[in-house]
Amino acid sequence: MSGLIAEAKAIAVLEACRRHGILLATAESCTGGLIAASLTDIGGSSDVVDRGFVTYSNEAKQEMIGVPAELIAKHGAVSEEVALAMATGALAHSRAGIAVSVTGIAGPGGGSDAKPIGLVWFGLALKDKPPVAARHLFVDHGRASIRNAAVNAALDMLLRALR
C-alpha cells in the first residue's frame, strides 16, 4: 500500500467526521498507533482526532479502555470479542462519536493454526449504535505489510461507517 493511498483515505475519513460533526478515537494493538498517525499526518486533523490508545499489552487493553480480563482469557486478545470491546472502550474513554480498533498477529512469530500470522480483527463503534467487527486474514508478506494492510482496512471500515 502506498502512503498516498492511505493519505487519501485518511483525508476522506477526516472530512467525513467533519460532515457528521463527530470526533474520532482509535484503539490499536498490532498497528501500534499507525492508524492514529495516518490521520494526524494530515494538517488540521486536531479538529477531528480526539485520541488514540495504543493498547499493545493485555494489561493496557484492560487499564486504558476497560476490556474485561475474562474476555481476553476466554477468547484471546486476537478475537472478535476483544476487538468489539476495544472499540466500545475507546468510545467510552474519549469524547469521540466513532472509534475503530485493531488487534491481530503481525508476525514474524506468534501465529498458530487457529490464529495464523496475518489474522486481524477490527472493531467499530459509533455512538448510539451496536458495535460491529470484521475479520481479515492478510497474506504474510512480512510484519510491515500486515500492519499497513490493517491501517488501510481500518480506514476503509471508518469510511463505510461514515457514508
N, C-alpha and C positions, 0 to 999 in steps of 0.2 A: 504494500500500500504506500503510495507516495504521500509525502507531507501535504501536498496541495489538495489531495482528495479529502484528507482529514480536516484540513483548514477550511475548505468549502463547506463541509458538513458541520463543523464547529460554528462557523458563521451562521449557517441556516438554523442551528439549534438556538443560538443566542437571539436571533431575530424572532423565532417562533415564541420563545419565552417572553420577549418584549411584547409581542402582539397579545399574548394571553395575560400579560401583567403579572407573571409569576417569577419567583426566584428558583434556582436550581441547586441541588446538592448531589454529591457523589459519595459512594461508599465503595472503596476499592481494595481488593486483596491482591490478586495476581498481577494487576496492572500498576500497582504501586503509585498511583497518583497521575498516571498518564492521561486519563480522561479529563481530570481537572486541568492538567497542564495544557491539553489541546484546546480547551475552552479559554483559559486565561492567557494563552499565547496571543489572543485576539485583543487588540486595544479596545478599551471601553467595556470590557466584559464584566467589570466590577458592578455594573447595574443589574446583572442577572445572576452571576455565580455567588451564592451565599457562602458555601463552604464545601470542602472536600475532606472526607475521612479516609485515611489510609489505615485500614484495619487488617494488617498483614497477619498478625497472630490471632489465635482463637481468643486470647485474653483481651486484645484490642477490640475485637468484634463485640465481646461481652461488655467491656467497660465503657467504650466510646458510644456505641449505638444500641446497646441493650439486647443483643442477640442472646437468647437463653442458652446457658451451658448445656442443658439437657438436649436441646435441639442439635447442637454440634455433636454431642456424644452419641446421639441416636442415628443421625443421618450423615455425619461428617461435614467438614467445613465446605467441601465442594458438593453442594446439593441444592435442589430446588428450594427446599425449606429454608436453608440458610440464606440463599440469595434473596428470597422474599422478605425474610426478617431483617436483612441488612438494608434493603430499600425502605421498608417501613420505619426502621430505626433511624435512618438518616433523615427521613421526613420529620419524625418526632423530635429529633435533637437539632433541628435547624428552623429557619424561618422560610424554608423552601416550600413551593407548591408542587414540585416534581423532584423525584430522586431516582437515580439509577445506581444499581450495584453490580459488582462483578466478583466472582470467586471461581478460581479454576486452577488447572495444573499446567503451568507454562514450561516445565522441564528445566534442564535436561533429565532430571530424575523425578521420582515421586509418583510416577504413574503405576497403575495396576490394570488387570484385566477388566475389573468393574469400572475403574476410573482412569482411562488412559491419558497419557500426555496429550494436550490439546483440548481436553474437555473443559468447557467453561459454562457456568450458569450465570445468567443475568436476571436481575430483578428490576422492576419498575413500579414505583408508587406515585400516584397522582392523588392529591388531596381529594377526599370525599369519594374515592373510587377504590374498588378492591385491587390489590397489587397483582401484577402479572409476572410470570417468569418465562424465560426462554433458555433452551439448551442448545449449545453449539459444540460441534466436535471439529476443531480446526486441524488441518493437516500439519504434522510436525515438521516444519522447516526450520526449527530452532526456536529458542526462547523469545527472541526479539520479534520474530514473525508472528508467533501466537499472541504475544502481548499487543502488537499493532493491530492484528485482526480483531482482537477483543475490543480495543478502543473504537475501531470502525463500526463494529456491530452495536456497541453501546450507543454511539451517536445515531445510528440508524434507528435503534429502538426508541430513542428520545424523539426523533423526528416523526416517526409513525404515531407516537402518543400525542404529539402536539398538532397533528394535522386537523 
